[in-house]
Amino acid sequence: MGPYILKRLLLMIPVLLGITIISFGVMKLAPGDPVSVVTDLNPNMNKEAIERIRAYYGLDQPAYVQYAKWLKNMLMLDFGRSFAPDSRPVIDKIMERIPVTLLINILSMILILAVAIPLGVMSAVKQNSVFDKGTTVFVFVGFAIPTFWLALLLMILFGVKLEWLPISGLRSLTYAELSVPEKVLDLGKHLVLPVFVSSFGGLAGMSRYMRSNMLEVIRQDYITTARAKGLDERTVIFKHALRNALLPVITLLGLSVPGLIGGSVIFETIFAIPGMGQLFYQSVMSRDYPTVMGILVIGAVLTLVGNLLADVMYSVADPRIRAAG
């Protein structure tokens, strides 16, 4: 297992390098730059002043020179300073926001697994039943509903009409005055809608994958043999069939990490949550290149680590892979 993990870690290096090259190139191809955002609406800016600002940020140099300097600093974990008016180090801004995004994504993943796996198993065991048809409708609805539209509907219903849940931020205005249990409850109320919106689409898709895998497994000969031996149906399903049906789902977990991180941009912006998604959106709109590149690198690293963890979990779930290794 050790050499396998080391090999995968080494393979991450060229993949991450390729991601940074593509991201930097796409960002440079986008219209506008940080200087134009500041100077276009300022009538007092002349050509000389604009050129001085471009030279100050290093934007007057060729793109490959800018990338080489950025890559050199990035290898030392220095993402530079933000082009925003605060000029703060990019790494500081990301470190402030990433715990919130990770918390929401981890809770969303837990919710997806906790609901999708039992839902998929029951749908497969009770194939063509009323329950199976009902979950099929749920899946189609989950795939069809746009995330931002669902978020707005839930905000109107639970936040405006019923006034059960807050619709923005992570804390109430009186958060500092609350006791520890009240702070936990307040944070939980603020997380309900973002976590649900973040996990809704993934929950629908994962349950369908689980159902399909389970149907394929329970039709195998060894399941028929287990039943012929007189084993209890619960033992057949949850001990013999479920473990093998989980293997493709484990692989999908690693592939779902980019979707969760990308979805953070939508729901964090809608719910005004100070996470990486909101910071990424604000940085793109203001052409804050260092912050955008820093967030893209962190997101790429999290994605690669998620894929590595999925492969490790796959080998743990399937002893044959360990034996082959």
Residue, then its C-alpha position, 0 to 999 in steps of 0.5 A: m500500500g505504501p509504494y502505491i500511495l507514494k506513486r500516486l502522490l508523485l503522479m499528482i505533480p505533473v497533473l497539478l502542473g498541467i492544471t495550473i498552466i491551463s487555469f493561468g492560460v484561460m484566465k489570461l484569455a478572459p477579457g479585461d484585467p485588474v487595472s481596467v476594473v479600477t481605471d475604466l470608470n476613472p476619468n483622471m487616469n491617463k495612459e502613463a498612470i495606467e502603465r505604471i499600475r500595470a508595471y506595479y502588478g507585473l502585468d506588463q510582462p509576457a504571460y510566460v514570465q508572469y506564470a514562471k514567477w507565480l509558479k516559483n513563489m507557489l512552490m514556496l507556498d507563497f501565492g502572492r498578495s491580492f490585487a484587491p484594495d486590502s492587498r492581503p496575502v492570498i494564503d491568509k484570505i484562503m485560510e480564513r475561508i477554507p474551513v467553512t467550505l470544507l465543513i459544508n462539503i464534508l457535511s454534504m458528503i456525509l448526508i449524501l452517503a447516509v441517505a443515498i446508500p440505504l435509498g439505493v439498496m432499498s430501491a434495488v431490493k424492492q425493484n418496480s415497487v411503489f417505493d422504487k418508482g417514488t425514488t425514481v421520480f425523486v431522482f429525476v426531480g433532483f437532476a432537473i431542479p437548478t441549484f440556485w432556483l431550489a436555494l431561492l425557493l427554500m429561502i422564501l419558504f423557510g426563511v421568509k414565509l415560515e421564519w424557521l431558518p436564517i437565509s444568509g451568513l453563518r452567525s446571527l447578529t447576537y452570536a457573541e452574546l449566546s451561550v455555547p449550546e446556543k452558538v452551536l444551535d445558531l450555527g446549525k440553523h445557518l447550515v441547514l439550507p446550504v448543506f441541503v442545497s449542496s447535497f441535493g443533486g449529489l444525493a439523487g445521483m448517488s442513490r441511482y448509482m447505488r441502485s444500479n450497482m446493487l441490482e447488478v450484484i444481487r443477480q450474480d451467482y454467488i448471491t444465488t448460492a448464498r441464498a441457496k445455503g439458507l442464509d438470512e436475506r438481511t445477511v445476503i444483502f448487507k454482508h455479501a451484496l452491499r460490500n461489492a456494490l459499494l466499490p463503484v460508489i467509492t470511486l464516484l466519491g473521489l470524482s464528486v469532490p470537484g462538483l462539491i467544491g464548484g457548487s460552493v460558488i453558487f450556494e455560498t454566493i446565494f446564502a452570503i456564506p464567507g467561504m472559498g466559493q464566495l471569495f472565488y466569485q468576488s475575485v473573478m469579478s474583480r480580476d484578482y488573479p493571485t487569489v483566483m489562482g490560489i483558490l484554483v490550486i487549493g481546489a485542485v489539490l483537494t480534488l487530487v487528494g479526494n481521488l487518492l482517498a477514493d482509491v485507497m478506500y477501494s483497495v480496503a473494500d476489495p481485498r483482491i486489489r491489495a493481493a494484486g498489489 
